[in-house]
Amino acid sequence: MTGTARTVISGFAFLEAPRWRDGRLWLSDFYTHQVVSARADGSDLQVEAEVPEQPSGLGWLPDGRLLIVSMRDRKIIRRETDGTLAVHADLGAHATGHLNDMVVDAEGRAYVGNFGFDLMGGAPLEPAALHRVDPDGTVTEVASDLWFPNGSVITGDGVLLVNETFGDRVSAFDVTAEGRLVNRRVWAEFGPLPAERSIEAILAGVSVAGDGGCLDAEGGWWIADALNARLIRVVEGGEITDEVKLGTNVYACGLGGSDGRTLFACTAPDFDETARASAREAELLAVPVAVPAA
């Protein structure tokens, strides 16, 4: 179902949040503080925005304006049509850790997760909330007790899926017309919740550390397994239908290309902040797959 991986771009710090839009792949690079875009073959690389407090999740409002998660100051930044940047929402009074990944729905509502604790400082894990940011910047908590909410998507039939990196699972919610999240359930479970809260114990025990993810046209959820150097395709219920080992750690993935059948993967040697900020070893790889993007 998959082919051989090729390198698309290299020489970055830590790439995240790959998104395919308007014939280009868009990405955040944590420690160069840039949002960049390129063609599917890596050519025509452009800097789209500079985000000093570390960019992460990306999405677009219905009118085409880009939204960018600014991790460290816990804000969402909006890029206006003239390229200038403005604060779209401030989650400083809501999030309990760095903001993380994000999905934006067709109404322009952004659902954004956060770390919930000081990951890089070695603090014990604390569950985090998922917040909705409305188009006018209003912030509302819509889910709680998530074990490091990470990559997420909203399916065509209105279900939000979210990877819980340290919870060994994917959770699902129905999205109401008003943007509330209801009917929470486990969409895929790979192991029990960790019995301990220390990061060392969690990293040693989690089976699938789901980081970024993307949905294909047959309902398969591709997951970057951050602790096992692989991409896996999962279907509802937890069956792993495909596995791609890249020989290096992978932290996010996105489907794109002209026919939607290229799986782009953000790779790096590890996720240690100090090591990644001081090196330029992150790469974007591409793997052909049979089932196109949703």
N, C-alpha and C positions, 0 to 999 in steps of 0.2 A: 504493500500500500504506500510505502514511502521510498524515496530514492536517497542518493548520496548527498551529504551536506557540502555546501560551498561557502566560502567567506565572501560576504557582501561589502562590509566596511570594517576597519579595525583602527586601533590607536586611540581608543576612548577610555574613560575612567570606569564608569559603571552605567551601562545602558539599561533603560527600563521603559515600560509602557509603549510597545510598538503598536502603531495604529496605521491602517491603510486608508487613505482618503485622497480623492482627486488625482489618482494615478501616482501617488507618492507615499512613501513610508515615513511616518513621523515618529520621533523617539525623544526621550529625555535622557540626558547624561548628568547623573547626580553631581559629580565633583568638578566638572568644568562649568556647571551651572547653565547649561545650554539646552534648548529644545532645537533639534535639527530635523531636516527632512532630506530625502534623497529618492531617486528613481529606484526601481526594483533591482537594478544591477549595481547600485551603489554610486552611480554617477550623479553629477549635478548636486553635490552635497551643499546644503544651505543652512545657515543659522537662522532660525525663525524667531527666537526670543532668548533673552538673557534673564535668568531668574536667580538672583544671588543667594536666596535661602533654600536652594536645592529643588529643582523641578522633579515631579514624578508623574502621576496620572494625568492623562490628556483626554479631552472630549470637546465637542462642538455644540454651540447653541443652534437652534433652528435657523437663525439668520446667517450662520457660517462663521461666527466669531469663535475663536479658540479659547477654551478654558484650560488652565494649567494648575495643577496642585503645586503649591509652594510649601515644602515640607516643614522646614524648621520654624517658620513664623506662623504656621497653621492657618494659611490663607489660600484662597483660590484666586488666581490672577486671570484677568480677561484681556485678550489681545483684541484691540479695536480694529476696525477696517483699515485705519491708516497706519497700523503697526504699533501704535502706542499701547502701553500696558496700564491697566487699572485694577484696583482691588475689587473683585466680584463679591467676595464674602470673607469674613474673618471668623474662624472657628476657634480662636484662642480661648474663649470662655466655655468651649464645649468639648474639644478633643483632649484626651489625657496623655497623648504622645504625639510624635511627629505624624502629620498627615501622610497618607500612603497612596494607594491606587484609587481610581474613580471610574464610574460609568455615568454617562449622560443620556437621559431618555429622549424620546421624540418631542416631549413638551419642554425640553430645556432644563429639566430637573436633574441635578447632579447628586449622585450617591457616593459618598467618600468615606473610606475607612481611615483608621489611625493605629499607631503601634500599641497604644495603651500603657506603655511603660518604657523605661530607658533600656532599649535593647543593646545598644553599643556599650553602655556603661555596665552591663552585666546584672541589672536588677532582676528580681524574680518576676515572672510573667503575671500580668494583670489583664483580665479580659477587657475588651474595648467595645465601643459603640459604633454603629453606622449612622451617619447623619445625611439628611437630605438638604440640599441647598436649592431653593426655588430660584426662578429666573430673576427675581428682584433682590436676591441675596439673603433672604430669610433662611435661617438655619433651624432645623428640627431634628431631634433624635428619633430615629425610626426603628432601631433594633439595638439590643444590648447583649452582653455576655458572649461576645464573639472572640475566639481564640486567635487573635491577630488577623483581622479581616484584610484580605489582599485582593488579588485579581477578581474582577466581577464582570457580569454581562447581564443584559436584559433580553430574554428570548422574544421571538416574534409573538408568542401568545401571552406575554406579560408576566414572566417569571424571572425574578432576579436570582442569579446564582452567585455565590461568593466563596472563594477559597479561604478556609481557615488554616493558615500555615502551620500553626502549632497545635491544632485541634484534630489533625488526621482526618479531615472531612471536608465536604462541600455542602454548604447549607443552601436552602431554597426558600424564597418567599414569593407570594403572589403580590403583585403591585396593583393597588386599587386605582380607580380613576382620579382620586385625589392625591395619589402619590404615597399613600401609606403602604407599609409592608405587613402583610398578614399571612396566616397559615404557614408559620415557620415549620420546616421539616428538614431532615437529613436527606440530601439528594444522593450522596455517595459517602460511604464510611470506609476508611482503610484500616482503622484500629481504634482502640478506646482512647478517651481523653487521657492525657498524662496525669499520673497520680501525684506528681511533684510539680512545683512551680519554678525550680531552678532551670535556667536555660541549658546548662550542661546536661542535666537529666533529660530534658525534653528533646534536645538534639540527638541524644543517644537512643531515644525510644520511638520517635515518630517514624511511621512507615512511608508516608507521602507528605512532604512539606510543600503543599501547593502554593506557589507564588503567583506569577501572572498566568492568565489563561485566555483562551479564545474559543469561540463556538463555530462549528461547521454546519453545513446545510442539512445534515442528517441528525442533528442533535448531539453530536459528539463534542465533548468539552476537552480541548487540549490543555494540559496543565504542565507548567514548568516545575518539575520536582526539584526544589532548591538544594536538597541534601543528597540526592542520588544521581546527579549528573545525567538527567534524562528528561525527555518529553514523553508524556503518556496521554493517550486518548481514552477518555472515560465516558461511559453512558450511564444514564440514570439507573441507580441501584448499585453502582460501584464497580461494574465489570471494566477491566482494562482491556481494550480491544487492540491497541497498538502501543509500541514502545520504540522510541528513538534514542539511542545512546550517542552522545556527541563527543565523548572523551574529555569533556571539561564541564564545569558547573554551569547550569542554565537557570535564569531567574525570571524570564518573561518570554511570551511568545505571541505572535499575531499572524493571522492568515491574510494574504494579499496577493499582489501580482495581477496581471491583466485578466487572468481567469480565476483568481481567488484560490489557486491551488499551490501557492508557495507558503510554507510555514516558516516564518522568520523567528529566530531564537536569539535572545540576548544572553551572551555568555561572558564569564569572567572567572578568574582562578578561585575567588572566594567572595564573601560579602563584608569582610572586615573593613570598616570605614577608613582607618589609618592606612592600611595597605593599598586600598583602591584609590584613595585621594592622591597618593604619591606616585602612582604608576599609570601607564596607559596601555593596559593589557586586555581591555574589554573588546569584544568583537560581536558583530551581527552575522549570524549564519543563516543560510536558507536551505530548506529541505523540500523537495517536491512531494506532494501528497495527492491522493486520488479524489477525496471529497472536498469541494470548494468551501469557501467561507459562507457563513449563514447570510 
